[in-house]
Amino acid sequence: MAANVSDVASFFITRASRDGRTISNMKLQKLCFYAQAIHLARHGKPLVDVPFKAWKHGPVCPEIYHEYKVYGRDPIPAIAGDGFDALGAFDGDQFDSLIWVWDRFGDMSAIRLRNLTHAEDPWRQAYGHINDEISTNSMYAYYSNKFGEVDEYDSFIQNCQDELNDEIASGQVISEPTDDMVYEMKSNHELTKGIARKSLDQYLKQVDVEN
């Protein structure tokens, strides 16, 4: 049985509070989207039975967007997730997918997550169309390939984080790239398939960092 998308949102809100991180509505949308993508890639079925739409700033679940839009761009307060019981809301596979996403994407900014989704086929293929729903078929086709080798992607994420920490520590300001620049970089170098360090360095310079 699919999970309730409101429970998925509550999971990320309570996890952010527990770990001392902030989470805006934009960031919440991207985490929920990646949770759906990861679950599809790893288990061949959706985590939730609600649509994600290709909006201007990346994938959005309208149901969750409207639930938390009252907070605008501000962090969603921890009280919004009070009383949530993760162990009672998800089965083992669902919980594992949520933890996978939080461990890898939870410390990324909303802008960085937006830029990542803008560089990926499911959003790009749906954005600008009258029917802007991101299909589960396109998500499965893209992310089962991208996340097929979990250990390889773990290494990629860790290298990204190391580079970002270096950029922040040195006080460098990374300007926001165009979507086409990020997409071309990812397409050319197939970052999750054993890219060279030089390619990773080039890719990271295209990504905006909020600090």
N, C-alpha and C positions, 0 to 999 in steps of 0.2 A: 504494500500500500504506500502511495506517495505521502511525503511529509506535508505538513501545513506550512505555507510560505510565511505566515506570520510567526510561526515557531522558529523558522530559519532566521528571520530578522531578529527575533528576541535572543536567539543564541549568540549572534554576533554582537549585539548591544551589551549583553551581560558579560561576554568574554572580554570585550573592550574595557568595560568597567573594572573587571577583575585584574586585568593586566596593566591598568593605568594608562590606557590609550583613549584617544577621542575618536568618535565616529560620526560623520555627517550623513545626511540622507544620500548624497552622491556616492560616498564611499560604501554605504550600506548596499546600494543598488549593485555596485560592481562585485562586492563579496557574494551577494545572493546569486548573481549571474555566474560567477566562477564556481560556486557550489553546484549549481545545476550542470555546468559544463564538465566539471570533474566527475560528478556522479554518472553522467552519461558516458564519459570516456572509460571509466573504470568498471561500470556495472551494466552498461548497455540499456539503461532505462532512466527516465527523468527522476530527479529528486523531488520535484514539485509539479503539480498539474496546472500551472498558471502560465500565461504567456509572458515573454520578455519582448519589449519593443526596442527598435533602434532609434533612439532619440538623439538630439544634437550632441549631448555630452556622454554618449555611450549607451550601453544596454540598460534598460529600466524595466522593472516590474511595476506597472501602473498601480496595482493594488497596494503595494508597499509604499510607493511614492506618495500616494494620497494619504496614507495612514500617518506618515511622518513629515509631510510638507509644512506643517505648522512651525517647524523648527528652522525652515529656510536653509541657509548655509551654515548655521550654527551647529555645534556638536549636539547630538541627541543625548539627553540626560539619562543617567543610569536608571533612574526611577521608571523609565519607559519599559524596562525589562524586569522589573521587580516581580518576584513570585514565580519566575519561569523555571521549569524543571526539565532540563535537557535530557536526562536519562529516561524520563517518562514520555518524551515527545518523539524520539527517533529510534529506529532499530540500529543494530550494530554497524551495518554498512553505511547508513545515512550519517550516523555520528562520526564515523571514520572519515567520510568525505568532508564534513564540516571542519573537523580538526585539521585535515590536510590543507584546506584553503586558508584557515586562520594562521596556521604556522608559517605559511609561505607568503601570504598577501596582507596579513593583519597589520603589519607595521609600515605598509606603503601608504602614501598620501592619496587622497581622492583624485588629485590631478594626475598623478603617476598611473593610477589604475585606469583612469579615463583614457590616457594616451595609449596604454597597452591594448585596451579593447578596440580603440580606433585603428590600430595597426593590424587587426585580425579579421579574417574573412567573414565570419558570421555577421558582425555589425556592418562591415563595409557593403556586403551584398544586400542587406535589408534597408539600409539608411536611404531616405529620400523617396521611397516608394509609397504608393497609397496604402498598400498593405505592408506596414513596417514591422510586422512580427518576425522575430528571429526564430526560424524553425528549429525544432529539435534535431531534424535530419542534418541540417547544415552544421549545427553545434557538434553532433556526434562525429560527422565526417572530419571536421577540422581538429577538434580537441582530442579525439582518440588517437590521432596521429601525433599531435603536439605533446600530449601527456602520456603517450604510450610507454615510454621508458621513464618511469617515475624517478629512479635514482639519477638519471642523466639530467632531468629537469631540476631536481633538488640541487645538483651541483651548479647548474646555471643560475638559479635563484640566489644561492649563497655567494657566487661570484659577483652577481649584480649588487647584492647588499654590501659586500666588501668595498666595491667601487664607489657606491653611493656614500658610504660612511667616510671614505677618503675625501670625496668631493665636499661634503659638509664640513669636515674637520679643517680643510684648507680654506674654507670661506669662499669657494668658487660659486658663482651663480650660473646655473645652466638655463639658457633660454628655451622657451617652449618651441618644439619643432612643428612643422606642418605634418598633417596626417600622412601625406604622400611620402615624406622623407622617412618616417618611421616604417611605413609599410614596405618601401623599397629596401630599406636596410634589412628588415626581417626576411623578406622574400629572397634577397640575394644571398644571405649567409645561413639560412635555415638554422636559427640559433639553438634549437633544442636537439640538434642532431650531431653534436660533437664539433662545434665551430672552433676556430682558432681564437686564441686570446686577443689578437689584434681586432678581429671582427667584433668581439664582445665590447672592447674598448670603444670602438666606433659607434656601436649601437647605444651604449650608455650615454654618450654625449648628445644623443637626440632626445633624451627623456628629461622632462621637467621635474625638478625636485622642490617640494614644499618643505621649508625648514623654519 
